Every structure is written in structure tokens, then in C-alpha cells.
Amino acid sequence: MQQNPTTRLHRCRTVLARRWARIRATGEAGMSTAEYAVGTVAACAFAAILYRVVTGGSIVDALGRLIDSALNTLS
């Protein structure tokens, strides 16, 4: 016997709603190992990019000029 598409859709929604409720009911204790690995790689990549930007010649020169300017206005 074939089901009415509306009835089948209602059953599917009910099953999905129950599964979603079960997922939300279980608490997450923290990140999994894979999430730690991805987070660590992302943090290292960001740190490497930030290091390259800060130690680049233009940034160092700009900071030096800013410090010289600040010290020259004090004297």
C-alpha cells in the first residue's frame, strides 16, 4: 500500500524532529581530537601570517618612524 505524500512528509518530519531533540539533549563536553588538530593548525597559520606581516620591512619602518616622531615631539 502506497502512502500519501503528505503523510510520508509528516512522518519524516516527526522522525527528524525526534533525532534533533536527541542530539540537542546530549551535552558536548568539548572539542574532539580532530577539532583540536584543525584549531591548532589554523592558529599556527594565523600566527605565521601575523609574524610575517609584523616583521616585514614596511611595518618595522612605520613603527620606527612613529616612535621617532613621538620622541621628537617630547624634546
N, CA, C, O and CB atoms as a CASP TS submission, in Angstrom:
PFRMAT TS
TARGET T0000
AUTHOR 0000-0000-0000
METHOD Language model
MODEL 1
PARENT N/A
ATOM      1  N   MET     1       0.841  -1.176   0.000  1.00  0.00           N
ATOM      2  CA  MET     1       0.000   0.000   0.000  1.00  0.00           C
ATOM      3  C   MET     1       0.886   1.239   0.000  1.00  0.00           C
ATOM      4  O   MET     1       1.778   1.373   0.838  1.00  0.00           O
ATOM      5  CB  MET     1      -0.957  -0.002   1.215  1.00  0.00           C
ATOM      6  N   GLN     2       0.642   2.125  -0.923  1.00  0.00           N
ATOM      7  CA  GLN     2       1.450   3.327  -1.045  1.00  0.00           C
ATOM      8  C   GLN     2       0.883   4.420  -0.148  1.00  0.00           C
ATOM      9  O   GLN     2      -0.331   4.605  -0.061  1.00  0.00           O
ATOM     10  CB  GLN     2       1.510   3.802  -2.512  1.00  0.00           C
ATOM     11  N   GLN     3       1.801   5.155   0.531  1.00  0.00           N
ATOM     12  CA  GLN     3       1.369   6.198   1.454  1.00  0.00           C
ATOM     13  C   GLN     3       1.118   7.499   0.710  1.00  0.00           C
ATOM     14  O   GLN     3       1.674   7.758  -0.356  1.00  0.00           O
ATOM     15  CB  GLN     3       2.412   6.409   2.554  1.00  0.00           C
ATOM     16  N   ASN     4       0.284   8.278   1.298  1.00  0.00           N
ATOM     17  CA  ASN     4       0.015   9.622   0.807  1.00  0.00           C
ATOM     18  C   ASN     4       1.288  10.452   0.990  1.00  0.00           C
ATOM     19  O   ASN     4       1.901  10.368   2.054  1.00  0.00           O
ATOM     20  CB  ASN     4      -1.208  10.271   1.555  1.00  0.00           C
ATOM     21  N   PRO     5       1.715  11.250   0.003  1.00  0.00           N
ATOM     22  CA  PRO     5       2.946  12.044   0.159  1.00  0.00           C
ATOM     23  C   PRO     5       2.919  12.966   1.373  1.00  0.00           C
ATOM     24  O   PRO     5       3.957  13.206   1.989  1.00  0.00           O
ATOM     25  CB  PRO     5       3.183  12.870  -1.082  1.00  0.00           C
ATOM     26  N   THR     6       1.759  13.478   1.720  1.00  0.00           N
ATOM     27  CA  THR     6       1.644  14.355   2.886  1.00  0.00           C
ATOM     28  C   THR     6       1.887  13.573   4.169  1.00  0.00           C
ATOM     29  O   THR     6       2.543  14.068   5.086  1.00  0.00           O
ATOM     30  CB  THR     6       0.260  15.025   2.926  1.00  0.00           C
ATOM     31  N   THR     7       1.363  12.360   4.238  1.00  0.00           N
ATOM     32  CA  THR     7       1.570  11.514   5.415  1.00  0.00           C
ATOM     33  C   THR     7       3.038  11.130   5.541  1.00  0.00           C
ATOM     34  O   THR     7       3.591  11.141   6.640  1.00  0.00           O
ATOM     35  CB  THR     7       0.693  10.249   5.337  1.00  0.00           C
ATOM     36  N   ARG     8       3.667  10.794   4.428  1.00  0.00           N
ATOM     37  CA  ARG     8       5.078  10.428   4.442  1.00  0.00           C
ATOM     38  C   ARG     8       5.947  11.607   4.869  1.00  0.00           C
ATOM     39  O   ARG     8       6.909  11.436   5.618  1.00  0.00           O
ATOM     40  CB  ARG     8       5.511   9.924   3.064  1.00  0.00           C
ATOM     41  N   LEU     9       5.610  12.800   4.393  1.00  0.00           N
ATOM     42  CA  LEU     9       6.342  14.003   4.782  1.00  0.00           C
ATOM     43  C   LEU     9       6.185  14.265   6.282  1.00  0.00           C
ATOM     44  O   LEU     9       7.149  14.632   6.954  1.00  0.00           O
ATOM     45  CB  LEU     9       5.849  15.220   3.970  1.00  0.00           C
ATOM     46  N   HIS    10       4.988  14.077   6.796  1.00  0.00           N
ATOM     47  CA  HIS    10       4.745  14.282   8.232  1.00  0.00           C
ATOM     48  C   HIS    10       5.563  13.287   9.058  1.00  0.00           C
ATOM     49  O   HIS    10       6.149  13.660  10.075  1.00  0.00           O
ATOM     50  CB  HIS    10       3.234  14.135   8.557  1.00  0.00           C
ATOM     51  N   ARG    11       5.604  12.013   8.622  1.00  0.00           N
ATOM     52  CA  ARG    11       6.392  11.015   9.343  1.00  0.00           C
ATOM     53  C   ARG    11       7.876  11.356   9.306  1.00  0.00           C
ATOM     54  O   ARG    11       8.579  11.205  10.305  1.00  0.00           O
ATOM     55  CB  ARG    11       6.160   9.621   8.753  1.00  0.00           C
ATOM     56  N   CYS    12       8.351  11.817   8.152  1.00  0.00           N
ATOM     57  CA  CYS    12       9.757  12.189   8.017  1.00  0.00           C
ATOM     58  C   CYS    12      10.096  13.352   8.952  1.00  0.00           C
ATOM     59  O   CYS    12      11.131  13.343   9.618  1.00  0.00           O
ATOM     60  CB  CYS    12      10.079  12.563   6.555  1.00  0.00           C
ATOM     61  N   ARG    13       9.218  14.345   8.992  1.00  0.00           N
ATOM     62  CA  ARG    13       9.444  15.483   9.893  1.00  0.00           C
ATOM     63  C   ARG    13       9.449  15.054  11.352  1.00  0.00           C
ATOM     64  O   ARG    13      10.251  15.541  12.149  1.00  0.00           O
ATOM     65  CB  ARG    13       8.378  16.551   9.675  1.00  0.00           C
ATOM     66  N   THR    14       8.557  14.147  11.694  1.00  0.00           N
ATOM     67  CA  THR    14       8.489  13.661  13.076  1.00  0.00           C
ATOM     68  C   THR    14       9.774  12.928  13.453  1.00  0.00           C
ATOM     69  O   THR    14      10.327  13.141  14.532  1.00  0.00           O
ATOM     70  CB  THR    14       7.273  12.730  13.264  1.00  0.00           C
ATOM     71  N   VAL    15      10.241  12.067  12.556  1.00  0.00           N
ATOM     72  CA  VAL    15      11.476  11.320  12.827  1.00  0.00           C
ATOM     73  C   VAL    15      12.653  12.287  12.961  1.00  0.00           C
ATOM     74  O   VAL    15      13.458  12.156  13.883  1.00  0.00           O
ATOM     75  CB  VAL    15      11.753  10.283  11.700  1.00  0.00           C
ATOM     76  N   LEU    16      12.758  13.250  12.055  1.00  0.00           N
ATOM     77  CA  LEU    16      13.847  14.219  12.124  1.00  0.00           C
ATOM     78  C   LEU    16      13.766  15.082  13.379  1.00  0.00           C
ATOM     79  O   LEU    16      14.792  15.392  13.985  1.00  0.00           O
ATOM     80  CB  LEU    16      13.836  15.101  10.892  1.00  0.00           C
ATOM     81  N   ALA    17      12.563  15.469  13.769  1.00  0.00           N
ATOM     82  CA  ALA    17      12.400  16.269  14.981  1.00  0.00           C
ATOM     83  C   ALA    17      12.846  15.495  16.214  1.00  0.00           C
ATOM     84  O   ALA    17      13.478  16.057  17.108  1.00  0.00           O
ATOM     85  CB  ALA    17      10.945  16.709  15.138  1.00  0.00           C
ATOM     86  N   ARG    18      12.519  14.203  16.264  1.00  0.00           N
ATOM     87  CA  ARG    18      12.946  13.380  17.409  1.00  0.00           C
ATOM     88  C   ARG    18      14.463  13.224  17.436  1.00  0.00           C
ATOM     89  O   ARG    18      15.083  13.311  18.495  1.00  0.00           O
ATOM     90  CB  ARG    18      12.278  11.993  17.356  1.00  0.00           C
ATOM     91  N   ARG    19      15.057  12.992  16.260  1.00  0.00           N
ATOM     92  CA  ARG    19      16.515  12.869  16.209  1.00  0.00           C
ATOM     93  C   ARG    19      17.186  14.159  16.642  1.00  0.00           C
ATOM     94  O   ARG    19      18.150  14.135  17.407  1.00  0.00           O
ATOM     95  CB  ARG    19      16.973  12.490  14.802  1.00  0.00           C
ATOM     96  N   TRP    20      16.682  15.283  16.156  1.00  0.00           N
ATOM     97  CA  TRP    20      17.260  16.581  16.512  1.00  0.00           C
ATOM     98  C   TRP    20      17.129  16.833  18.006  1.00  0.00           C
ATOM     99  O   TRP    20      18.055  17.357  18.626  1.00  0.00           O
ATOM    100  CB  TRP    20      16.582  17.711  15.723  1.00  0.00           C
ATOM    101  N   ALA    21      15.992  16.469  18.594  1.00  0.00           N
ATOM    102  CA  ALA    21      15.804  16.631  20.039  1.00  0.00           C
ATOM    103  C   ALA    21      16.798  15.782  20.812  1.00  0.00           C
ATOM    104  O   ALA    21      17.322  16.216  21.838  1.00  0.00           O
ATOM    105  CB  ALA    21      14.372  16.260  20.442  1.00  0.00           C
ATOM    106  N   ARG    22      17.064  14.565  20.323  1.00  0.00           N
ATOM    107  CA  ARG    22      18.044  13.693  20.976  1.00  0.00           C
ATOM    108  C   ARG    22      19.454  14.289  20.893  1.00  0.00           C
ATOM    109  O   ARG    22      20.219  14.230  21.856  1.00  0.00           O
ATOM    110  CB  ARG    22      18.024  12.292  20.335  1.00  0.00           C
ATOM    111  N   ILE    23      19.783  14.857  19.744  1.00  0.00           N
ATOM    112  CA  ILE    23      21.103  15.463  19.570  1.00  0.00           C
ATOM    113  C   ILE    23      21.261  16.665  20.496  1.00  0.00           C
ATOM    114  O   ILE    23      22.307  16.840  21.121  1.00  0.00           O
ATOM    115  CB  ILE    23      21.319  15.886  18.101  1.00  0.00           C
ATOM    116  N   ARG    24      20.225  17.487  20.583  1.00  0.00           N
ATOM    117  CA  ARG    24      20.314  18.667  21.448  1.00  0.00           C
ATOM    118  C   ARG    24      20.358  18.298  22.919  1.00  0.00           C
ATOM    119  O   ARG    24      20.933  19.031  23.723  1.00  0.00           O
ATOM    120  CB  ARG    24      19.145  19.592  21.194  1.00  0.00           C
ATOM    121  N   ALA    25      19.764  17.183  23.278  1.00  0.00           N
ATOM    122  CA  ALA    25      19.734  16.768  24.683  1.00  0.00           C
ATOM    123  C   ALA    25      21.091  16.301  25.180  1.00  0.00           C
ATOM    124  O   ALA    25      21.390  16.421  26.367  1.00  0.00           O
ATOM    125  CB  ALA    25      18.723  15.666  24.876  1.00  0.00           C
ATOM    126  N   THR    26      21.905  15.776  24.295  1.00  0.00           N
ATOM    127  CA  THR    26      23.232  15.316  24.709  1.00  0.00           C
ATOM    128  C   THR    26      24.172  16.501  24.773  1.00  0.00           C
ATOM    129  O   THR    26      24.302  17.250  23.804  1.00  0.00           O
ATOM    130  CB  THR    26      23.781  14.237  23.741  1.00  0.00           C
ATOM    131  N   GLY    27      24.812  16.671  25.881  1.00  0.00           N
ATOM    132  CA  GLY    27      25.731  17.781  26.058  1.00  0.00           C
ATOM    133  C   GLY    27      27.075  17.508  25.408  1.00  0.00           C
ATOM    134  O   GLY    27      27.508  16.359  25.315  1.00  0.00           O
ATOM    135  N   GLU    28      27.716  18.545  24.969  1.00  0.00           N
ATOM    136  CA  GLU    28      29.053  18.409  24.406  1.00  0.00           C
ATOM    137  C   GLU    28      30.066  18.748  25.484  1.00  0.00           C
ATOM    138  O   GLU    28      30.020  19.823  26.083  1.00  0.00           O
ATOM    139  CB  GLU    28      29.239  19.320  23.159  1.00  0.00           C
ATOM    140  N   ALA    29      30.971  17.830  25.721  1.00  0.00           N
ATOM    141  CA  ALA    29      31.964  18.025  26.768  1.00  0.00           C
ATOM    142  C   ALA    29      33.129  18.878  26.286  1.00  0.00           C
ATOM    143  O   ALA    29      33.870  19.417  27.108  1.00  0.00           O
ATOM    144  CB  ALA    29      32.474  16.685  27.262  1.00  0.00           C
ATOM    145  N   GLY    30      33.306  19.011  25.006  1.00  0.00           N
ATOM    146  CA  GLY    30      34.415  19.790  24.468  1.00  0.00           C
ATOM    147  C   GLY    30      34.708  19.399  23.042  1.00  0.00           C
ATOM    148  O   GLY    30      33.937  18.685  22.400  1.00  0.00           O
ATOM    149  N   MET    31      35.831  19.877  22.561  1.00  0.00           N
ATOM    150  CA  MET    31      36.203  19.584  21.181  1.00  0.00           C
ATOM    151  C   MET    31      36.767  18.171  21.076  1.00  0.00           C
ATOM    152  O   MET    31      37.360  17.642  22.017  1.00  0.00           O
ATOM    153  CB  MET    31      37.228  20.612  20.664  1.00  0.00           C
ATOM    154  N   SER    32      36.569  17.591  19.927  1.00  0.00           N
ATOM    155  CA  SER    32      37.155  16.276  19.671  1.00  0.00           C
ATOM    156  C   SER    32      38.599  16.463  19.209  1.00  0.00           C
ATOM    157  O   SER    32      39.049  17.587  18.984  1.00  0.00           O
ATOM    158  CB  SER    32      36.325  15.485  18.604  1.00  0.00           C
ATOM    159  N   THR    33      39.302  15.374  19.075  1.00  0.00           N
ATOM    160  CA  THR    33      40.706  15.429  18.673  1.00  0.00           C
ATOM    161  C   THR    33      40.861  16.088  17.309  1.00  0.00           C
ATOM    162  O   THR    33      41.777  16.886  17.109  1.00  0.00           O
ATOM    163  CB  THR    33      41.309  14.025  18.649  1.00  0.00           C
ATOM    164  N   ALA    34      39.988  15.767  16.380  1.00  0.00           N
ATOM    165  CA  ALA    34      40.061  16.364  15.042  1.00  0.00           C
ATOM    166  C   ALA    34      39.849  17.872  15.107  1.00  0.00           C
ATOM    167  O   ALA    34      40.518  18.621  14.395  1.00  0.00           O
ATOM    168  CB  ALA    34      39.019  15.724  14.108  1.00  0.00           C
ATOM    169  N   GLU    35      38.930  18.321  15.947  1.00  0.00           N
ATOM    170  CA  GLU    35      38.694  19.757  16.086  1.00  0.00           C
ATOM    171  C   GLU    35      39.900  20.449  16.703  1.00  0.00           C
ATOM    172  O   GLU    35      40.249  21.559  16.302  1.00  0.00           O
ATOM    173  CB  GLU    35      37.448  20.016  16.935  1.00  0.00           C
ATOM    174  N   TYR    36      40.540  19.803  17.674  1.00  0.00           N
ATOM    175  CA  TYR    36      41.761  20.368  18.248  1.00  0.00           C
ATOM    176  C   TYR    36      42.843  20.492  17.181  1.00  0.00           C
ATOM    177  O   TYR    36      43.541  21.504  17.113  1.00  0.00           O
ATOM    178  CB  TYR    36      42.263  19.500  19.419  1.00  0.00           C
ATOM    179  N   ALA    37      42.981  19.465  16.350  1.00  0.00           N
ATOM    180  CA  ALA    37      44.008  19.489  15.307  1.00  0.00           C
ATOM    181  C   ALA    37      43.749  20.618  14.319  1.00  0.00           C
ATOM    182  O   ALA    37      44.670  21.352  13.963  1.00  0.00           O
ATOM    183  CB  ALA    37      44.058  18.144  14.569  1.00  0.00           C
ATOM    184  N   VAL    38      42.522  20.761  13.880  1.00  0.00           N
ATOM    185  CA  VAL    38      42.189  21.822  12.927  1.00  0.00           C
ATOM    186  C   VAL    38      42.382  23.189  13.582  1.00  0.00           C
ATOM    187  O   VAL    38      42.918  24.105  12.958  1.00  0.00           O
ATOM    188  CB  VAL    38      40.731  21.666  12.415  1.00  0.00           C
ATOM    189  N   GLY    39      41.955  23.330  14.818  1.00  0.00           N
ATOM    190  CA  GLY    39      42.133  24.602  15.524  1.00  0.00           C
ATOM    191  C   GLY    39      43.593  24.957  15.725  1.00  0.00           C
ATOM    192  O   GLY    39      43.977  26.119  15.597  1.00  0.00           O
ATOM    193  N   THR    40      44.410  23.959  16.039  1.00  0.00           N
ATOM    194  CA  THR    40      45.841  24.195  16.231  1.00  0.00           C
ATOM    195  C   THR    40      46.516  24.607  14.927  1.00  0.00           C
ATOM    196  O   THR    40      47.335  25.526  14.911  1.00  0.00           O
ATOM    197  CB  THR    40      46.514  22.943  16.793  1.00  0.00           C
ATOM    198  N   VAL    41      46.174  23.931  13.842  1.00  0.00           N
ATOM    199  CA  VAL    41      46.747  24.283  12.540  1.00  0.00           C
ATOM    200  C   VAL    41      46.322  25.693  12.135  1.00  0.00           C
ATOM    201  O   VAL    41      47.138  26.465  11.632  1.00  0.00           O
ATOM    202  CB  VAL    41      46.316  23.264  11.462  1.00  0.00           C
ATOM    203  N   ALA    42      45.070  26.026  12.348  1.00  0.00           N
ATOM    204  CA  ALA    42      44.586  27.368  11.998  1.00  0.00           C
ATOM    205  C   ALA    42      45.280  28.437  12.838  1.00  0.00           C
ATOM    206  O   ALA    42      45.648  29.491  12.319  1.00  0.00           O
ATOM    207  CB  ALA    42      43.060  27.457  12.189  1.00  0.00           C
ATOM    208  N   ALA    43      45.461  28.173  14.130  1.00  0.00           N
ATOM    209  CA  ALA    43      46.137  29.144  14.994  1.00  0.00           C
ATOM    210  C   ALA    43      47.596  29.323  14.582  1.00  0.00           C
ATOM    211  O   ALA    43      48.107  30.443  14.582  1.00  0.00           O
ATOM    212  CB  ALA    43      46.056  28.701  16.463  1.00  0.00           C
ATOM    213  N   CYS    44      48.262  28.238  14.236  1.00  0.00           N
ATOM    214  CA  CYS    44      49.660  28.332  13.789  1.00  0.00           C
ATOM    215  C   CYS    44      49.776  29.084  12.469  1.00  0.00           C
ATOM    216  O   CYS    44      50.693  29.885  12.287  1.00  0.00           O
ATOM    217  CB  CYS    44      50.268  26.934  13.642  1.00  0.00           C
ATOM    218  N   ALA    45      48.858  28.832  11.558  1.00  0.00           N
ATOM    219  CA  ALA    45      48.878  29.544  10.273  1.00  0.00           C
ATOM    220  C   ALA    45      48.646  31.035  10.490  1.00  0.00           C
ATOM    221  O   ALA    45      49.321  31.864   9.881  1.00  0.00           O
ATOM    222  CB  ALA    45      47.809  28.971   9.312  1.00  0.00           C
ATOM    223  N   PHE    46      47.697  31.377  11.352  1.00  0.00           N
ATOM    224  CA  PHE    46      47.430  32.788  11.648  1.00  0.00           C
ATOM    225  C   PHE    46      48.646  33.435  12.301  1.00  0.00           C
ATOM    226  O   PHE    46      48.995  34.570  11.976  1.00  0.00           O
ATOM    227  CB  PHE    46      46.195  32.928  12.562  1.00  0.00           C
ATOM    228  N   ALA    47      49.290  32.724  13.216  1.00  0.00           N
ATOM    229  CA  ALA    47      50.480  33.259  13.876  1.00  0.00           C
ATOM    230  C   ALA    47      51.615  33.471  12.880  1.00  0.00           C
ATOM    231  O   ALA    47      52.333  34.467  12.964  1.00  0.00           O
ATOM    232  CB  ALA    47      50.933  32.322  14.997  1.00  0.00           C
ATOM    233  N   ALA    48      51.784  32.552  11.944  1.00  0.00           N
ATOM    234  CA  ALA    48      52.841  32.691  10.938  1.00  0.00           C
ATOM    235  C   ALA    48      52.585  33.893  10.035  1.00  0.00           C
ATOM    236  O   ALA    48      53.505  34.645   9.714  1.00  0.00           O
ATOM    237  CB  ALA    48      52.949  31.414  10.094  1.00  0.00           C
ATOM    238  N   ILE    49      51.337  34.067   9.632  1.00  0.00           N
ATOM    239  CA  ILE    49      50.990  35.216   8.782  1.00  0.00           C
ATOM    240  C   ILE    49      51.190  36.512   9.552  1.00  0.00           C
ATOM    241  O   ILE    49      51.745  37.471   9.016  1.00  0.00           O
ATOM    242  CB  ILE    49      49.526  35.111   8.278  1.00  0.00           C
ATOM    243  N   LEU    50      50.748  36.551  10.791  1.00  0.00           N
ATOM    244  CA  LEU    50      50.906  37.748  11.612  1.00  0.00           C
ATOM    245  C   LEU    50      52.383  38.066  11.821  1.00  0.00           C
ATOM    246  O   LEU    50      52.774  39.233  11.772  1.00  0.00           O
ATOM    247  CB  LEU    50      50.204  37.568  12.967  1.00  0.00           C
ATOM    248  N   TYR    51      53.203  37.052  12.052  1.00  0.00           N
ATOM    249  CA  TYR    51      54.642  37.251  12.234  1.00  0.00           C
ATOM    250  C   TYR    51      55.266  37.848  10.970  1.00  0.00           C
ATOM    251  O   TYR    51      56.077  38.771  11.046  1.00  0.00           O
ATOM    252  CB  TYR    51      55.332  35.917  12.592  1.00  0.00           C
ATOM    253  N   ARG    52      54.880  37.314   9.813  1.00  0.00           N
ATOM    254  CA  ARG    52      55.425  37.823   8.544  1.00  0.00           C
ATOM    255  C   ARG    52      55.012  39.272   8.315  1.00  0.00           C
ATOM    256  O   ARG    52      55.806  40.069   7.816  1.00  0.00           O
ATOM    257  CB  ARG    52      54.954  36.951   7.363  1.00  0.00           C
ATOM    258  N   VAL    53      53.794  39.616   8.672  1.00  0.00           N
ATOM    259  CA  VAL    53      53.319  40.990   8.485  1.00  0.00           C
ATOM    260  C   VAL    53      54.052  41.939   9.419  1.00  0.00           C
ATOM    261  O   VAL    53      54.499  43.005   8.996  1.00  0.00           O
ATOM    262  CB  VAL    53      51.802  41.079   8.724  1.00  0.00           C
ATOM    263  N   VAL    54      54.178  41.563  10.672  1.00  0.00           N
ATOM    264  CA  VAL    54      54.786  42.446  11.675  1.00  0.00           C
ATOM    265  C   VAL    54      56.286  42.603  11.449  1.00  0.00           C
ATOM    266  O   VAL    54      56.832  43.684  11.667  1.00  0.00           O
ATOM    267  CB  VAL    54      54.529  41.905  13.083  1.00  0.00           C
ATOM    268  N   THR    55      56.955  41.542  11.017  1.00  0.00           N
ATOM    269  CA  THR    55      58.401  41.635  10.820  1.00  0.00           C
ATOM    270  C   THR    55      58.766  42.092   9.408  1.00  0.00           C
ATOM    271  O   THR    55      59.947  42.199   9.076  1.00  0.00           O
ATOM    272  CB  THR    55      59.049  40.292  11.105  1.00  0.00           C
ATOM    273  N   GLY    56      57.778  42.356   8.592  1.00  0.00           N
ATOM    274  CA  GLY    56      58.048  42.871   7.251  1.00  0.00           C
ATOM    275  C   GLY    56      58.667  44.260   7.339  1.00  0.00           C
ATOM    276  O   GLY    56      58.445  44.985   8.309  1.00  0.00           O
ATOM    277  N   GLY    57      59.443  44.630   6.323  1.00  0.00           N
ATOM    278  CA  GLY    57      60.169  45.898   6.344  1.00  0.00           C
ATOM    279  C   GLY    57      59.280  47.117   6.497  1.00  0.00           C
ATOM    280  O   GLY    57      59.632  48.039   7.233  1.00  0.00           O
ATOM    281  N   SER    58      58.157  47.150   5.837  1.00  0.00           N
ATOM    282  CA  SER    58      57.312  48.346   5.878  1.00  0.00           C
ATOM    283  C   SER    58      56.721  48.582   7.263  1.00  0.00           C
ATOM    284  O   SER    58      56.615  49.727   7.700  1.00  0.00           O
ATOM    285  CB  SER    58      56.192  48.231   4.857  1.00  0.00           C
ATOM    286  N   ILE    59      56.338  47.523   7.951  1.00  0.00           N
ATOM    287  CA  ILE    59      55.759  47.678   9.295  1.00  0.00           C
ATOM    288  C   ILE    59      56.831  48.140  10.275  1.00  0.00           C
ATOM    289  O   ILE    59      56.595  49.041  11.079  1.00  0.00           O
ATOM    290  CB  ILE    59      55.124  46.345   9.780  1.00  0.00           C
ATOM    291  N   VAL    60      58.000  47.528  10.208  1.00  0.00           N
ATOM    292  CA  VAL    60      59.092  47.911  11.106  1.00  0.00           C
ATOM    293  C   VAL    60      59.472  49.369  10.862  1.00  0.00           C
ATOM    294  O   VAL    60      59.671  50.120  11.817  1.00  0.00           O
ATOM    295  CB  VAL    60      60.324  46.986  10.906  1.00  0.00           C
ATOM    296  N   ASP    61      59.576  49.777   9.603  1.00  0.00           N
ATOM    297  CA  ASP    61      59.894  51.171   9.281  1.00  0.00           C
ATOM    298  C   ASP    61      58.818  52.125   9.790  1.00  0.00           C
ATOM    299  O   ASP    61      59.124  53.177  10.352  1.00  0.00           O
ATOM    300  CB  ASP    61      60.064  51.340   7.771  1.00  0.00           C
ATOM    301  N   ALA    62      57.567  51.752   9.590  1.00  0.00           N
ATOM    302  CA  ALA    62      56.462  52.603  10.034  1.00  0.00           C
ATOM    303  C   ALA    62      56.465  52.754  11.559  1.00  0.00           C
ATOM    304  O   ALA    62      56.258  53.849  12.081  1.00  0.00           O
ATOM    305  CB  ALA    62      55.116  52.022   9.562  1.00  0.00           C
ATOM    306  N   LEU    63      56.701  51.649  12.261  1.00  0.00           N
ATOM    307  CA  LEU    63      56.757  51.730  13.727  1.00  0.00           C
ATOM    308  C   LEU    63      57.946  52.566  14.186  1.00  0.00           C
ATOM    309  O   LEU    63      57.839  53.336  15.140  1.00  0.00           O
ATOM    310  CB  LEU    63      56.838  50.323  14.341  1.00  0.00           C
ATOM    311  N   GLY    64      59.081  52.412  13.502  1.00  0.00           N
ATOM    312  CA  GLY    64      60.259  53.220  13.844  1.00  0.00           C
ATOM    313  C   GLY    64      60.009  54.700  13.644  1.00  0.00           C
ATOM    314  O   GLY    64      60.384  55.516  14.486  1.00  0.00           O
ATOM    315  N   ARG    65      59.370  55.057  12.521  1.00  0.00           N
ATOM    316  CA  ARG    65      59.043  56.470  12.277  1.00  0.00           C
ATOM    317  C   ARG    65      58.068  57.001  13.316  1.00  0.00           C
ATOM    318  O   ARG    65      58.190  58.142  13.761  1.00  0.00           O
ATOM    319  CB  ARG    65      58.453  56.649  10.876  1.00  0.00           C
ATOM    320  N   LEU    66      57.105  56.178  13.701  1.00  0.00           N
ATOM    321  CA  LEU    66      56.127  56.589  14.711  1.00  0.00           C
ATOM    322  C   LEU    66      56.807  56.838  16.052  1.00  0.00           C
ATOM    323  O   LEU    66      56.508  57.823  16.728  1.00  0.00           O
ATOM    324  CB  LEU    66      55.029  55.524  14.864  1.00  0.00           C
ATOM    325  N   ILE    67      57.710  55.958  16.436  1.00  0.00           N
ATOM    326  CA  ILE    67      58.421  56.124  17.713  1.00  0.00           C
ATOM    327  C   ILE    67      59.338  57.341  17.655  1.00  0.00           C
ATOM    328  O   ILE    67      59.396  58.113  18.613  1.00  0.00           O
ATOM    329  CB  ILE    67      59.241  54.853  18.053  1.00  0.00           C
ATOM    330  N   ASP    68      60.062  57.526  16.533  1.00  0.00           N
ATOM    331  CA  ASP    68      60.917  58.710  16.379  1.00  0.00           C
ATOM    332  C   ASP    68      60.094  59.992  16.454  1.00  0.00           C
ATOM    333  O   ASP    68      60.495  60.964  17.094  1.00  0.00           O
ATOM    334  CB  ASP    68      61.682  58.654  15.046  1.00  0.00           C
ATOM    335  N   SER    69      58.963  59.980  15.806  1.00  0.00           N
ATOM    336  CA  SER    69      58.096  61.153  15.826  1.00  0.00           C
ATOM    337  C   SER    69      57.606  61.455  17.242  1.00  0.00           C
ATOM    338  O   SER    69      57.570  62.610  17.665  1.00  0.00           O
ATOM    339  CB  SER    69      56.903  60.947  14.888  1.00  0.00           C
ATOM    340  N   ALA    70      57.234  60.411  17.961  1.00  0.00           N
ATOM    341  CA  ALA    70      56.759  60.618  19.335  1.00  0.00           C
ATOM    342  C   ALA    70      57.877  61.121  20.236  1.00  0.00           C
ATOM    343  O   ALA    70      57.649  61.982  21.086  1.00  0.00           O
ATOM    344  CB  ALA    70      56.179  59.320  19.902  1.00  0.00           C
ATOM    345  N   LEU    71      59.077  60.591  20.058  1.00  0.00           N
ATOM    346  CA  LEU    71      60.202  61.029  20.903  1.00  0.00           C
ATOM    347  C   LEU    71      60.648  62.436  20.532  1.00  0.00           C
ATOM    348  O   LEU    71      61.075  63.188  21.408  1.00  0.00           O
ATOM    349  CB  LEU    71      61.386  60.054  20.776  1.00  0.00           C
ATOM    350  N   ASN    72      60.565  62.807  19.276  1.00  0.00           N
ATOM    351  CA  ASN    72      60.971  64.147  18.854  1.00  0.00           C
ATOM    352  C   ASN    72      60.007  65.227  19.329  1.00  0.00           C
ATOM    353  O   ASN    72      60.417  66.370  19.533  1.00  0.00           O
ATOM    354  CB  ASN    72      61.086  64.200  17.350  1.00  0.00           C
ATOM    355  N   THR    73      58.752  64.890  19.507  1.00  0.00           N
ATOM    356  CA  THR    73      57.797  65.887  19.982  1.00  0.00           C
ATOM    357  C   THR    73      57.971  66.147  21.472  1.00  0.00           C
ATOM    358  O   THR    73      57.551  67.194  21.965  1.00  0.00           O
ATOM    359  CB  THR    73      56.366  65.435  19.692  1.00  0.00           C
ATOM    360  N   LEU    74      58.579  65.219  22.194  1.00  0.00           N
ATOM    361  CA  LEU    74      58.781  65.393  23.623  1.00  0.00           C
ATOM    362  C   LEU    74      59.982  66.293  23.919  1.00  0.00           C
ATOM    363  O   LEU    74      60.028  66.903  24.987  1.00  0.00           O
ATOM    364  CB  LEU    74      58.966  64.040  24.291  1.00  0.00           C
ATOM    365  N   SER    75      60.941  66.393  23.021  1.00  0.00           N
ATOM    366  CA  SER    75      62.145  67.178  23.327  1.00  0.00           C
ATOM    367  C   SER    75      62.059  68.582  22.817  1.00  0.00           C
ATOM    368  O   SER    75      62.994  69.363  22.997  1.00  0.00           O
ATOM    369  CB  SER    75      63.359  66.523  22.751  1.00  0.00           C
TER
END
